[in-house]
Amino acid sequence: MYKIFFRLVFKRLDPEQAHHLAFRWIRLAARVPVLRTFLAAALAPRHKELRTEALGLRMHGPFGLAAGFDKNAVGIDGMAMLGFDHVEIGTVTGEPQPGNPKQRLFRLVKDRALINRMGFNNDGSLRVAARLASRTPVFKPVVGVNIGKTKIVPEEEAVADYVKSAERLAPYADYLVVNVSSPNTPGLRNLQATEALRPLLSAVREAADRTVSTRRVPLLVKIAPDLADEDVDAVADLAVELGLDGIIATNTTIAREGLGLKSDPTLVKETGGLSGAPLKERSLEVLRRLYARVGDRITLVGVGGIENAEDAWQRILAGATLVQGYSAFIYEGPFWGRSIHKGLAARLATSPYATLADAVGADVRKTA
């Protein structure tokens, strides 16, 4: 049914317009008590065997919504209603910004992919923090907050910009993510170099601890799939050295060659980050490499090209305790979360593993 609706309605709309329309409907549904209860029962049934503990947090399952969909923390309940066990909001910057000029979002339907050059369009950390502070949750998913650099802030002042966001948002975050891997903010990916990343992560860690004294706010870093293998290793080593809580692998890619893209070459040449199915192989490679390097010392989150339960299962076997998706949601629709959970439960039941935790990294350990 959804695929017919997508073809007849959403596909004919500008992708960003379609996003806002669909998100508005989701938020409206989550505000109607009887309707949201019915939808949650239909779209987000619980599977006890999928219960997950990660980052010191308990979740109904390992499957979450990646950053980028709910940039301003306006639809957390709606996304939980659709079956996401955790919702990562953002990317939020120190100051509000409109993002890049439109058109800045493109569908590669034949490739089940997206290209975006949104440019961190968001309300800014002050307004988002106020929104989180005033939230009265109906559903209670784990809420992650993804923070990035304000575009107009020069690279040498990036640390202070991130710290400002961390101080404002840490009190309302179940976990914080430092995003240094979007290709749509000039100079941002330079911060992935360990000499720049070390002081940045240390400062954000100190800011979170200073601001929230009653608990430890887990801190993660999100990296790009375009890092060379030796740089992936360097980030892994740095994360362990600093006592980081996790790494999210991976963000979008600027690569186009070697991905077997079938869409209109004009679309493929659009600048921005490519997400979706073509990212699957490289994202999985990075995840495997990270787990081989860090093992169980920190939590790994697998994201990038996850379309179905088999993709999610492969990420778990490769070392991911948590998995996230976004792009496939555009193509699969509201039953996507239900399908992922059902499929994961079925795979766990027929596997040699008693729990999901036992399955994490199993494939990598076999080849070690």
C-alpha positions in Angstrom: 0.0 0.0 0.0 2.7 2.5 1.0 4.8 1.8 -2.1 1.7 2.6 -4.3 1.2 5.8 -2.3 4.9 6.7 -2.6 4.8 6.2 -6.4 1.6 8.2 -6.8 2.1 11.0 -4.3 5.5 11.4 -2.7 7.5 10.6 -5.8 5.8 13.5 -7.5 6.7 16.0 -4.8 10.0 17.7 -4.1 11.8 15.4 -1.7 12.1 18.1 1.0 8.4 19.0 0.6 7.4 15.4 0.9 9.5 15.0 4.0 7.8 17.9 5.7 4.4 16.6 4.7 5.0 13.1 6.0 6.6 14.3 9.2 3.6 16.6 9.8 1.3 13.7 9.5 3.4 11.6 11.9 3.4 14.4 14.5 -0.3 14.9 14.2 -1.1 11.2 14.7 1.1 11.1 17.8 -1.0 13.9 19.3 -4.3 11.9 19.2 -4.4 9.6 22.2 -6.5 6.7 20.8 -4.9 6.9 17.4 -1.3 6.9 18.6 -2.1 3.9 20.9 -3.5 1.9 18.0 -0.6 2.9 15.7 2.0 2.0 18.3 0.4 -1.4 18.9 0.3 -2.1 15.1 3.7 -0.6 14.1 5.8 -1.0 17.2 5.0 -4.4 18.8 7.6 -5.4 21.4 9.8 -8.5 21.2 11.3 -9.3 24.6 14.2 -11.1 23.1 15.4 -7.9 21.4 15.7 -5.9 24.6 19.1 -4.2 24.5 21.4 -2.6 26.9 23.9 -0.1 25.5 25.6 3.0 26.7 24.3 2.2 30.1 20.8 2.6 28.8 17.9 0.1 28.4 16.0 0.0 25.1 13.2 -2.1 23.7 15.4 -3.1 20.8 18.6 -2.1 18.9 16.9 -0.3 16.1 16.9 3.5 16.0 16.3 6.5 13.8 19.5 8.1 12.6 20.1 11.9 12.9 18.8 14.0 10.1 15.1 13.2 10.1 14.1 15.1 13.2 16.6 17.9 13.3 14.8 20.1 15.8 13.3 17.6 18.3 9.7 18.2 17.2 8.6 14.6 16.5 10.3 12.2 19.0 7.0 10.6 20.1 5.9 10.2 16.5 9.0 8.3 15.6 8.8 6.1 18.7 5.2 5.4 17.7 6.6 4.0 14.4 8.9 1.6 16.2 12.2 3.3 16.6 13.8 2.2 19.9 16.0 5.2 20.0 15.7 8.5 18.2 18.7 10.6 17.4 17.8 14.3 16.8 19.9 16.9 15.0 22.3 17.7 13.8 22.0 20.7 16.1 24.5 23.6 15.8 25.5 26.2 18.3 23.5 28.9 16.5 20.4 28.6 14.3 21.1 28.4 10.6 18.9 28.0 7.4 21.2 25.5 5.8 22.1 25.5 2.1 20.0 26.9 -0.7 17.2 24.7 -2.1 17.0 22.3 -3.9 19.2 20.4 -1.5 17.7 16.9 -1.2 17.5 14.4 -4.1 16.0 10.9 -4.5 17.9 8.3 -6.4 14.9 5.9 -6.6 16.6 3.3 -8.8 19.4 3.0 -6.2 17.1 3.3 -3.2 19.3 6.2 -2.1 19.3 9.9 -1.3 21.7 12.7 -1.9 21.5 15.6 0.6 23.4 18.9 1.0 21.1 20.2 3.7 23.9 22.0 5.5 22.7 21.4 9.1 19.5 23.5 8.8 18.2 23.7 12.4 16.8 26.0 15.1 20.1 26.1 17.0 21.0 24.6 20.3 19.3 27.2 22.6 15.8 26.6 21.0 16.2 22.9 20.7 17.3 22.7 24.4 14.2 24.6 25.4 12.0 22.3 23.4 13.5 19.2 25.0 13.2 20.8 28.4 9.5 21.4 28.0 8.8 18.0 26.4 6.2 15.8 28.1 6.9 12.4 26.5 4.1 10.1 25.6 6.5 7.4 24.5 9.9 7.1 26.1 12.5 6.1 23.6 16.2 6.8 24.3 16.9 10.2 22.8 20.3 11.0 21.4 21.4 14.5 20.5 23.8 14.9 17.5 25.8 18.2 17.5 27.8 19.8 14.8 29.6 23.0 13.9 27.8 26.2 13.0 28.8 27.0 9.4 30.0 30.6 10.0 32.2 29.6 12.9 35.8 29.3 11.7 37.5 25.9 12.1 39.8 27.3 14.8 36.8 28.2 16.9 35.0 24.9 16.4 35.7 23.5 19.8 34.0 26.5 21.6 31.0 26.1 19.3 30.6 22.4 20.1 31.1 23.1 23.8 28.3 25.7 23.7 25.9 23.1 22.2 27.0 20.4 24.7 26.4 22.7 27.7 22.9 23.5 26.5 21.9 20.1 25.3 23.6 17.5 27.6 21.0 17.8 30.4 18.3 16.6 28.0 20.3 14.0 26.1 20.4 10.3 26.9 23.6 10.4 24.8 25.5 13.0 22.8 27.1 12.6 19.4 29.8 14.7 18.0 29.3 14.9 14.2 32.5 15.7 12.4 31.7 13.7 9.3 29.0 15.6 7.3 30.3 16.6 3.9 28.0 19.7 3.7 29.7 22.0 6.2 33.0 23.4 4.7 36.0 22.1 6.7 34.0 19.9 9.0 35.6 16.6 8.0 39.0 18.1 8.8 38.0 17.6 12.4 38.2 13.8 12.0 42.0 14.0 12.0 43.1 12.8 15.4 45.2 16.0 16.2 42.0 18.0 15.8 39.6 15.4 17.2 41.4 14.8 20.5 40.9 18.3 21.9 37.4 18.6 20.5 36.2 15.3 22.1 38.0 16.1 25.4 36.4 19.5 25.6 32.9 18.2 24.9 33.4 15.4 27.4 34.4 18.0 30.0 31.5 20.3 29.1 29.0 17.4 29.5 30.5 16.4 32.9 30.5 20.0 34.1 26.9 20.6 33.1 25.4 17.3 34.2 26.8 16.2 37.6 24.1 13.6 38.5 24.9 11.1 35.7 27.4 10.4 33.0 26.1 11.4 29.6 27.5 8.9 27.1 29.6 10.5 24.3 30.0 9.2 20.8 31.6 10.3 17.6 30.2 9.8 14.1 32.6 9.2 11.3 32.6 9.1 7.5 32.8 6.1 5.3 35.4 7.9 3.2 38.1 7.7 5.8 41.1 5.7 4.8 41.5 2.4 6.8 44.5 3.8 8.7 42.4 6.8 9.7 39.6 4.5 10.9 42.1 2.7 13.0 43.4 6.0 14.4 39.9 7.1 15.4 39.3 3.8 17.0 42.5 4.0 19.1 41.7 7.6 20.1 38.2 6.6 21.2 39.6 4.0 23.5 42.3 6.3 24.7 39.8 9.0 25.7 37.3 6.6 27.2 34.7 7.5 24.6 31.4 5.6 24.9 30.9 4.8 21.2 31.5 5.3 17.5 28.7 5.7 14.9 29.7 4.2 11.6 29.0 5.7 9.2 27.7 9.1 7.9 27.0 9.7 4.2 29.6 9.4 1.5 30.9 11.8 -1.1 32.0 8.9 -3.3 30.1 8.1 -6.5 32.5 5.8 -8.4 32.4 2.1 -7.8 29.0 2.1 -6.2 27.1 0.8 -9.3 24.7 3.6 -9.3 21.8 3.2 -11.8 20.0 6.6 -11.5 20.1 9.5 -13.9 23.7 10.6 -14.2 22.5 14.2 -13.7 21.2 13.3 -10.3 24.2 11.2 -9.4 26.5 14.2 -10.0 24.6 16.4 -7.5 27.0 17.4 -4.7 26.3 16.3 -1.2 26.3 13.2 0.9 25.0 10.0 -0.6 23.0 7.7 1.8 21.0 4.5 1.3 21.6 1.1 -0.2 24.8 2.0 -2.2 26.6 2.8 1.1 25.9 -0.7 2.5 29.2 -2.4 1.6 31.6 0.3 2.8 29.7 1.0 6.0 29.8 -2.6 6.9 33.6 -2.7 6.1 34.2 0.2 8.4 32.2 -1.4 11.2 34.0 -4.7 10.9 37.4 -2.9 11.1 36.3 -0.9 14.1 35.1 -3.9 16.0 38.3 -5.8 15.2 40.2 -2.8 16.7 38.1 -2.1 19.8 36.2 -5.2 20.5 33.7 -4.8 23.3 35.5 -1.8 24.9 33.2 0.7 23.4 29.7 0.6 21.8 29.5 0.6 18.0 26.5 1.8 16.2 25.9 0.6 12.6 24.3 2.9 10.1 24.4 3.3 6.4 22.5 1.3 3.8 20.4 -0.7 6.3 17.2 -1.6 4.3 15.9 -4.7 6.0 16.3 -7.1 9.0 19.1 -9.0 7.2 21.1 -5.8 6.9 20.6 -5.0 10.5 21.5 -8.6 11.5 24.7 -8.4 9.5 25.7 -5.2 11.3 25.1 -6.9 14.7 27.3 -9.9 13.7 29.9 -7.3 12.5 30.1 -5.6 15.9 27.2 -3.2 16.2 25.2 -3.2 19.5 22.8 -0.7 18.0 21.8 -0.1 14.4 20.1 3.0 12.8 18.3 3.8 9.6 16.9 6.7 7.8 17.0 6.6 4.0 15.2 3.3 3.6 12.3 4.7 5.7 11.5 7.0 2.8 11.1 4.0 0.5 9.6 1.4 2.9 7.2 3.6 4.9 5.6 3.2 8.3 5.8 -0.6 8.6 9.5 -0.6 8.2 10.3 -0.6 12.0 7.9 -3.5 12.5 9.5 -5.5 9.7 13.0 -4.9 11.1 12.0 -6.0 14.6 10.1 -9.1 13.4 13.0 -10.1 11.1 15.6 -9.7 13.8 13.6 -11.7 16.3 13.3 -14.5 13.7 17.0 -14.5 12.9 17.9 -14.6 16.6 15.6 -17.5 17.2 17.2 -19.6 14.5 20.8 -18.6 15.4 23.2 -20.3 17.8 23.1 -17.2 20.0 21.0 -17.0 23.2 20.8 -13.2 23.1 21.5 -10.3 20.8 24.4 -9.4 23.0 25.9 -12.8 22.3 25.6 -12.1 18.5 27.4 -8.8 18.6 30.7 -9.1 16.7 30.4 -12.9 16.3 31.4 -12.9 12.7 34.5 -10.8 13.4 35.6 -13.0 16.3 35.3 -16.1 14.1 37.9 -14.7 11.7 40.2 -13.2 14.4 
